[in-house]
Structure formats: C-alpha cells, structure tokens
Amino acid sequence: MVRHIYACPLRWSDMDAFGHVNNVVFLRYLEEARIDFMFRLAPGDGSPSFSGGSVVARHEIDYVRPLVHRHEPVTIESWVTKLGAASLTIAYEVKDTDQVYVRASTVVVPFNLEAQRPRRITSEEKAYLQEYMDDSADSGAGALAA
C-alpha cells in the first residue's frame, strides 16, 4: 500500500497552556496534509481533478500521545480507506518513526461550487485515489476503540 507523506512544520503558536500542541491545531495539520494529497493530481498537470472543490462531512480523531513543540516537522501519513461514488474517507497518522501522536479519518465529499451541490468522483480521481487504497480494519481513527 502506498501512503502519502507530508512533513508538517510545528509552529510556536500551535502550543496550548499545557505546553503541547492544542487538539484543534491537529485539524489544521490534517487539512494541510489532505490538501497536499488531493491536489497532487490537479491542476498543475492541467487536470481539473479536485479543483472544483470539496467539503468535509466528518472528522474522527483519536489523540494517542501529546506532541510538544520542536523545530523538526512531524510526519503525517495519509491513505484512502473507503472510496464511494460521491465520497471518500482518508485516514491519517500523525507520527514520528517510532511514535504515533494522532490517528484520524476524514470523510470528504467532492463538491460542485457553481451548482452548490455534491458531485460524483471522476474516473481520473478514482484511479488516483485507488493507488492509496487500504481498507484494512485497523486503519485510521477508531482503531483504538476496536
């Protein structure tokens, strides 16, 4: 299985009063990784894929261990766990080589901004996303509860 790898810088302002990265900031980290992942296909190569917009329908996050500020970026691995006709689920691990800080998943719905409604995933998008597909039961958020 192929995973998208994103090196996410930590910012001093990401910390909360307890000296670790604030839980809300992790949503921003996931957003940065997701945008980097989904827009690898578009529009730089002239492809219209994912350029029409998308909306987040759901986030699920398991906080495994506190992450404290440092100068080295944290790694965010992303992959696809579910691919439907008009939605996909992206799983993530925010981690270092030997430590996972967060496991999460996001349901993303492609969206036609002009028509203001969801749209179907194109065949080009589906082919790209299938390269990152791993639907094993222990992927992403919720694995801790299982």
N, C-alpha and C positions, 0 to 999 in steps of 0.2 A: 504494500500500500504506500502511495505517495502522500506526503504531508506538506502543506505549505508552511514555510518557516519565515517568521517575521521577528526581527530584532527590535524590540521596543525600548526606547530610552526612558529612564525614570527621571522625573523632574522633582526638584526640591518641594515644589508646591503640591505634589501628589500625597505627601505625608499628612497624617492627621495628628491630633493632640497626643496620641498614644505612641507616636514615633514609627508607625508603619504606614504602608500605602493604604489609603482610605478605600473602603469597599466600593464606593461609587466610581472611583477612578478606574477600577478594573473594567467597568463597562466601556470606558473610553479606550482602554488598551485593546479590548476585544473589537471595538469599532475600527480602530486603526488597522489591526490585523485583517479583519474582514474586508475592508475597502481595498487593502493591498492585494488580497487574494482574489476578489471578484473582478477587479479592474485590470488584472494581468492580461486578460484576453482582449479587452476593449480599450479605448478607441485608438490607442497608439498604432495598432496594426490596420487601422481603417475599419475594424469590425464594429458594428453597432451594439454588440452584446453588452448587456448590463448597463448601457449608457442611458437607457430610458428611465431608470430609477428603480428603486426597490424600497420596501418598508419592512421594519422588524415587527413580527407578530408576537414573538415570545422570546424571553431570555430565561435561562435557568443556570444558576451559579452555585457551585459548592466551593466554599473557602476552606482550603486544606491546611494552609500554614501562612502566618504573617510574612509579608515581604517588606523589608526595610530599604530605605534609600541607599543607593550606591551609584558609582559612576558607570559601571558596566550595564549594558542593556539586559533585559530579561527576554528569554525566548518564548514566543507564542507559536505553538504548532496548531494548525487548522486542517480539518478534513471534513468531508461530507458523510453524514450518517443516514440521510434519507433524501430521496430525490423523487418528487411527485410531479404532476403535470403543471402545477402552478405554485409550488413552494419547495423549499429545500431546507434541510437542517444542517447547520455547520457546528461541529464540535471543536473544542479548544482545550489545550493545556497550556497554562502559563507556568513556565518552569526554568530550571537550570538543569545541567546534566544529570544531577543526582537528587533533585528536589522538585516536587510539584507544589505550586502555591495555590492554583485555582484550576478546577475543571468546570467547563461551562458548555452550553449549547445555545444556539440562536436559530429560531425559525424565521426565514427570510422569504418574502413574497415579492416577486418581480411586479413592478407597478408601472402602468402607463400614465405618466404625469399629465399628458394632454387630455386624455379621456377621464382621468381621475378614477381609475379602477384597476384592479389586479389584472395581470396578463399571464399567458402561458409561458413556460420556459421554452426557448427556441431549441432547435436541434443542435445548433452550434454551441449554445450554452450547456446543453445536456452532455454533449461529447466532452467538453472541457471539464465539467464537474465530475463526470464518471471516472476521470483519471485519479481523483482524490477520494473516491468512494470507499468507505469501510463501515459496514452496517453491523459489525460485531456487537454483541450485547453489552460489552464493558467499555464502550466508547463514550466520552464526553461527560457532561453533568448527569447526575442521577446514579452514577456508578457506585458512589459511596453508600447510597441508600439501598442498593440491590443486595 
